[in-house]
Every structure is written in C-alpha cells, then in structure tokens.
Amino acid sequence: MSSAPMTKDLDEVTYPPDRTLEEAHALFREIEATFPKGLGDDKWYLIVIATITYGSEPSHIADLYTYLISLPQYATPESRQALVRRIREALVKLTSLIGVCKPLLAIWAIGEIEREEDKDFSFSREGWQAGGESLERGKDWLGRIYKHNMTAIDKKFESHKDFGWISYYITYGLYLSDHTILGPIETEIVVLSGILIQNLPKESMFHLRGARRVGISMEDVEGIQVCCERVAKFCRARMDKVPRVADVEHDVA
C-alpha cells in the first residue's frame, strides 16, 4: 500500500520579507516614469493608491505621501492640502471596491505623519442624501460606463435586489459618480486599477471597456494596465486572469 503524499507542515511555511522603503520609492519612480503621458503628469499616483492599498501593506500609502510632498509642486501647505484631498477621495472611492479596512488604515497612516498646517478638514460628503439628485447622478455615470450592457446587469439584479440597490444608490450614487475632487477620468483610473489588482476577470472587462467609454485612449488604457502589473509584482500578487483592452475593444461603442 502506498503511503499518502507528505505535505509540508504549516509551521514550516516561510513568507517573503515586507517590501522596504527603498523598494517602495523605486516603484513610485517607475510608475511615475511609465504612466501614460497622454493622461497628464498629476494622475500617476492614483494607480499606486488603488493597487497598493489592496495588494500590499496599506502603510505604504504614507510612504507615497512622503514621496509626493518631497516634490517641488507640493512645497506649500495649500498644495499639500489639495493633494491629501485627492488621496483621501481615491481611498473613499476604493471603499466601494475593496471594503473599508485597508483604505482606513491607509488614511490613518497619512494622518500620523501629516504636519498640522498641511491637514485638510473639509468634508466631501457632508449633507449627502440617498435618492434624488445623487441617484440620478449615479444612474448617469452607470450609463456612461455600461451603456447597452446595463440591461444584462439589471437582469441579474432582479433576483438580488439588495445588490442592485447598493450599486445604484451607494457604489455609484455615493462614491463613484461624485466628481467634485477627482474628475471622471481620474475616477475611472482608480476604479480600473482597484479592480485589476484583485485579478477579477469579469469586473476588469467591464471597466477596461468603461475606461474607453469615458474617453481614455486604447493605448493609455493598456498603459494603465501595465502600471498595475508592475505594482502587482511589487505586491507579489497575481494578475493573470484579467483581459486586455484589446479583448474588449469590439464592444466599446
């Protein structure tokens, strides 16, 4: 009788060490250098926020913050307040994609190192109410992302109405259709990156297509995905199940 195959004792499993600050800074420089130039110079770090918050230690967002405020364009308290508003809004939007725990740890990590004069005390969702204007705004943004494909999505919600309500009222009505701090293109960069890093094929297909529909060129969408793959390597995460923009281009119009 053959014996059962030996399995490695779980106590013997080894894990790679955490990434160092030097490795994180090297990643930031790489993404900054390779981010699609057609999208501008002030959006590259949105990819890092959306991917590294999920895929690695959220405290690396504090490392990103210190890296950014060392740049000349963020030398003043006013510029740093504007920067943290954008970082915070990206993390708020990520809450709808990856849950609240990691974004919360990330913003707390920034709060621990912020100088008092650099803090921003604004409240972006103050006075928000479900339904009405926010619901209509959410529907409009859903329509831009999904277009004719929305009919099939709504069909799936018929027997799971809670998720339909969450999608319309919360995910889009509260989070993703609010473009007062991060505009439409910036929002979709965050959403696409935050989904790709999770290695989710169907949702990645939706938002590769959605990125094209909101006006990002095919070349730049591919560039975003390449940047996400670089972060995935840093995070030791897989991104092998997701399609490419070329796979969905036929259904964009």
N, C-alpha and C positions, 0 to 999 in steps of 0.2 A: 504494500500500500504506500503510495507516495505521500509525503508529508505536505501540509499546507504551506504555501509560499510565505517566506518570512517578510514581515513588514517592519519598517523602521519604527522604533519606539518614538512616540510623540515627544518625549522629553529630550530626544536627541536632535530634533529638527533645529536647524540653525537659520537665522534670518540675517539678511544683509544689514550693515550699519545704516543709520539715518544719513541722509544727504547732508553734506557740510554747507556752511555759509558760502564758502568759495565755489562749491558746485552750483549752488543756487544763483549766485551772481553770474557765473558763466552761462547758465541757462537764460537769465534775463537778457544778457548781452546778445546771445544767439537769437532769441525771439525778436528782440528789437531790430536786429540787423536783417532778419529774413522775413519779417512781417510784410505783407503785400503793400508796396509803396502807393498803389492806387487808392488805398483806403486812408491815407494820411499818416502823420507821424505821432498822433496822440491817442492811438487806439490799441497799440500792440499789447499793452499790459492787461487789457480786458481778457485776452486769451489766457494769459497766465493766471489771472484771478479765477476764471471759470473752470480751469482744468486742475490747477494745483490745489485749490481748496478741497476738491473732491478726491483727487488721486494721491495726495501726499499729506504731510503734516500741515494743518491749517496755519500754524505759526509762521510758515514760510511767507504768508501774505504780509506779515510785519517786516520780513526781510525785503520783500518787494517794495514796501512803503519807504523804508530807509534808503533803498537804492534809488527810488524815484526822487525823493526830496534832496538827494545829493546832486541832482541835475540842475543846471542854471535856471531853467524855466520854472522851477519850484523853489525859488530862493526866498520868497516873501510869505508872510503868514496868510495873505489873501489867496495866493496861488495854491498854498498847501490846503487851505480850507476847501477851495474848489476841487482839488484833487481828491480829498477824502470823501467829499460828497459823491464823486463819481465811483470811487472804490466801494463805498457803502451801498450805493444804488445797484452796482453789479452784484454784490453779495445778497441784497434784498431780493433781486430777481432770481438769483440762484436758489433761494429758499424754496421756490416753486418747483425746482428741478431735482434737487438733491436732499431736501429736508433742511431743517433749521440748525442742527447741532454744529456742523462744521463751519457754515458762514458765521454763526455766533462766536465760535472760538476765534475765527479769523479777525473779526472786527474788535473783539476784546484784546487780542494780541496787539493790534494797532493802538488801541486806547492806552495800553500800558506804556507805550514809548512816545506818544504824542506830547509835544510841548503845549502848554496851556494856551499860548497865543495862536497856535495852529488848529485848535479844536473848532469844529463846526457844530452849532447847536440847533440847526434847522431840523424840521420835521416834515418829511416829504409827503406823508400820507395823512397828515392832520386834517380832520373833517371828512375823510373818505366815507362814503356810504355805498352799500351794495345796491345794485339795481340802478335804474335811471340812466344818468349820463355815463357812469362807469361801465355799466353793462353794454350800452350801445357802442362805446369806445372799444370794449373787449371784442364784441362781435365784428366790428370793422377790422380790427387787427387780425383776428382769426381768419376773416375772409381774404385778407391780403396774403397770409401765409399759406392757406389751404386751397383757396379758390374752389374749383369744381370738385375737388377731392373731399370737401367738407360734408357733402351728402352722405358719403360712406361712413365717415366718422360719426355723424349724428345717428346713423342707423345703429351703430354699435352701442350708443348711449341709451337706446330705447329700453333695454332691459337692465341698464346700470345707471339709473338717472342721477345718483349721487355724484358720479364722476363727470357726467355732463354738466351738472350744476357747478362743480368745482372748476371745470375747465372754463366755462363762460364767465362766471362771477368772480372767481378768485385768481386762477392761473393767469387768465388774460385780463379780466376786468380790474383786478387789483394790481397785479405785478407787471405783466409784460406789455400792456398797451399804454402804460404811463411813460411818456417820452419827454418829461419835463427836464430830466437831468441827463439821461442817456437817450439819444435820438433813436430813430428806427433802425438804422444800420448798426449802431453800437449795440442795441438790444439784441439784434439777431446774431451778432458776433458772440455775445455772451451765451445766448441760448444754444446755438450750434456747438460751440466749444464745450459747454457744460454737458451736452448730450453725447458728443463724440467720445469724450474721455470715459464715459460709462460703458462704451463698447456696445451700444444699443442699436441694432441694425434698422429696425422699423422707424423709430423716432429720428434717427440720424437721416434716414431717407426723407422724412417729412421736412426736416429743417435744412438739409442741403438744397432741396427744392425751394423751400421758403426763402432762403438767403438769396437765391437767384430771383425770386419773385419780388423781393423788396429792392432790388437794384444792384446787388453785388455781382460783379462780372464772374463768369465761369473761371477765369484764371485766378481771380482773387479768392474765390471760394476754395479752390484747390490749395492755394497758398495758406489759407486759414487751417485747413486740414493737415497740411504738412507741419505747421507750427504745433498743432495739437499732438501730432505724433512725436515730436521732439520732447514735449512735456511728458507724454506717456512714458517715454524711455527713461526720463529723469525719475518718474514715479514708479518705475518698474511695473507698469500696468500694460495690459493688452488692449490693442485697438485693431484687432484682426477680423472682426465680424461686420464692420461698418462698410457701406458702399462708398463710392467716389461720386463727385458731382457729375462726371461723365455718364454715370449709370442712370441718372435721373433727368438729364437734360431734355430728353424727349417729351417729358410730361410737365415741363415748366410753364408753358403758355396756357 
